[in-house]
Amino acid sequence: MTDVTLAELCIFACSEAFRNNGEVVATGVGPVPRLAASLAKLTHSPELMMTDGECYLVEQPVPIGPRKYEDRKAAGYLPFSRFFDAAVWTGRRHAMVTPTQIDRFGQINLSQLGGTHQQPKTQMLGVRGFPGNTIYHPNSFFFPSHTTRVFVAGEVDMVSGVGYNPAKRVQGGNYSAVSLRTIVTNLCVMDFGGPDNAVRVVSLHPGVTFAQVQEATGFELIDAVAGETALPGADELAIIASLDPHGIRASVIKDNPPARPNSNGSAAA
């Protein structure tokens, strides 16, 4: 499978986060997560529910990029208000998102960088829906560039999404629905399966070492590597191509190298 790109490997790896989820809404925010959720529904998890990203449930995932509205095969009306009742507040949703920062507790930041809350160096989108999403339903993450600026030492600059930090737990609060699942990056696949929900490495992409991943991470990781990240087969690649007819996936990871290193030993990252 020398023609598999790193983006396609990541899509395939991200799709595994939705395996055995049951009848929940699979939400992928961004090209790779969205293609991953769609791939999961069309392969191993047909019971997943999906939306068109606007206000309809769909039986067939909607391809990304420019399209005609009549291409959408609506299966049910699900406006914003009903989406909260049907999926978010009831825990029947699994979202995969790409925040700007994440720390060792799984706390995420999409709001601001540096400075103070009153005067940040960089103001971004704000917390958006992360506080509610992370307290009510499962979440996973995709990062196209695994660096210490993303996987930060200490705590994220602003906690936009709930994690497993005991210091942030309010006495009497209900955190039973906090469920952080999978992290996929351009280097590896991780989860929160270590002691006290510690982040651990569960597979390395072809040509990547644990030492490389640790060097690119601002906090200590647990090495629980089960092996090499699997590559998609011909069937999965064909589905990905059909879901991304404009080739948007190629722009997500810098230079989008081959998933498997070249013969000279250079890593896919």
N, C-alpha and C positions, 0 to 999 in steps of 0.2 A: 504493500500500500504506500509506495513512495510518493504518490500524488496527493496524499492527504495533507491539508494545511493545518497549521497550529490552531487557527480559528475553528476549523471543523472538528478537530480533536476536542477543543473546549466545549463546543456545542454538544457533542456526544457525551462528554463527561457531565455537563450540566443537566442533560436530560435524565441521567440516572438519579438525580436528586428527587425527581417526581415519581420514581418507581414505587409501587405499593402504597401510594398515598390515599387510594380510595376515591370516592366521588367528591372531590373538592375542586374549587376553581384554581387552575394553574395560571399564575400571572408572571410573565417574564418581562421585565422592564429593560429595554435596550435590545439591540439586534441579537446578540448571542443568547441571552436568557429567553427571549421570545421564541427564537428558533428552537431552542432546547425544549421548551414546554410543548411546542407544536410537534416536535419529533417524538417526544414521549407519548403524546396522545395518539399519534399515527403508528406507533410500534408497540411498546410493551404495556402501555397504560391507557387503553381506549376509554376507560371510565372517567378520565379527567374531564372536567368542564372547562370551557374556554370562552372568552368574549372576543369581540372584534376590536376591543380597545376603545369603544365608544359607548354604545348602550344596548347591544344585543349579545345574547348567547349564540354560539355557532357550533355546529356539529363538525365542520371541517375547518381547521385552522386557516386564518387569512394570511396569505403571503405578505412579506414586508416590502416596503417601498411603494412607489406609485402604482395605483390600481383603479379600477372602475368600481363604483359603489355597487353596481349590480352583480359584481363578482362575489360579493358576500352572501352566504347562504344562512340567513338568520333562522335560529331555532327557538328563540324566545326573547321577550323584551326584558331588559335588566338595566333600568336607569340608575343613576348614581345613588340615589337614596335607597332603592331596593337592594343594590349591591352590598351596602353596608349591613343591612338586615339579613340578607341571604348568605353572605360569605364572611365578611370581615369580623363583625361582632360575635358571630357564632363559631369562629375558628375554622370554617370550611373554606379556607383559602391557603395556598402556599405561594408566597411571592419570592422571586429571585431578583435582587436589585444590585446596583453598583454604587455604593456610597463613596465618598471621597477618602474617608479614613475608617479604620477599624482597629480596636486594641485587643489585648489578650483576653478580655472579658466578653468580647463580641459586641461591645458598645460601638455604635456607628455614628458618623458625622457627615452631614450633608449641608451644614448651615454656614460655618465660618472657619477661617484659618488664622491663627496667630492673634496677637493683641489681646484685647479683653472683650467680654460680651458687649460692652457699651461701645467699644471702638476697635473692631477687628481689623486685621491687616487686609483680609480678603473676605468680602461678604458674598455668600453663594445663595442657594435657593431657599434657605430656611429649613426647618425640620420637616416640612411637608406632612405626609401621613405617617412618618416613621414611628412616633410615639405610640399611636394606636395600633398600627400594624404589628409592631414587635411585642406588644402586650397581649394581643388577641389571637394571633395565628402564626403558624410556622413561617420561617424565613430562611432563605439561602442567599449566597452572594457570589458574584462574579467580578473579578478584577483583571483587566487586560494587561496591567503592568504591575508586577509584584515587586514593590520597593519598600524601604523603610519609611518613606513619606506616606505610604498608604497603610502599612502594617506598623503602627507607631509604637515607640517606647512610651511607657506610662499610660496616660489616658488620652483619648481623642480630645481635640480642642474644644468641642462642644458636644455633649451627649444628645444626639438627635433620636437615637433608638435604643431601647432597653436591651441590656445584656445580662451577664451573670455576675456582675460586680456586687459582692455582699454589702459594700459600703454605701451603695445607692439604694438599697432596699429599705423602704419605709415600713416601720413596724405595723403589722396588721394588714399590709398590702397583699393583694392576691396576684401572685406571679406564676400560677400553675400553668398558664397557657404559653409562657415564654418557651419557645422551641426553635433554637438556631440549629440548622441542619448541616448544610454543606457549603464549603468555600472552594470555588474553582478559580485558578489563576493561570497565567501563561507559563507557570513553572510546575504546578502540582495541584492535587486535590487534597483538601483538609476537611476535618470536621471538629466537633466539640466533644469528642468522646473520651478525652483524657480525664484524670482525676479532677474533681470539682469543675467539670466542664472545660478543662484546659484544651487549647487548640492543638491538634495533632495532625501530622502528615500521614495520609492513608495511601497515597500513590504519587509517584513522580512521573512527570512526562518524559518521554524518551530522551536520553542524553543528559538529563538534569540530575544532580546529586543532592542529597539532603544538606550538605554543607552549603551549596549555592542557595538553597531556599532559606536556610538559617541566616546567612549573610544578608539576605534581602529583607529580613524580618526584624523589627525593632524589639521583639520580646522573645523569650525562650520557647521553642517548640518541642513537642514530644514526637520522637521518631517512632511511629507505629506503621512504617511503610509495609504495605501488603504486596507491593510489586509495582510494575509499570502501568501507567494509565493506558487503558485499552483504546485502540484506534477504531473508528467507525468502519464498517464494511461497505461494500458496493451498494447495498440496498439503502443503508442509512445516508450515504452520500447522495444518492439519487433523490431521496426525500428532501434533504437539506437544500439541494439545488432547486427543486421545485418550489420550495417555500421562500427562496431568496433569488428570484429570477434576475434581479439587477446586480447581484454580486456584492451586496452591501457588507456581508461578513468579512470580506477581504480588507476592509478599511478599519476594522476594530482594533487589531493588534498591529503594532508597528512592523512594517514590511511583511507581515503575515508569512513567516518562513514555513518550510516543510515541517510537519509534525515530528518526523524522525530526523535526527541530525545527519549532516553530510558525512561522507566517508572520512573526512579529515578530523572528525571528532568534535566539531563545534556543536554546542548545545542548541536546542531549538529555541531557547530563550534569547 
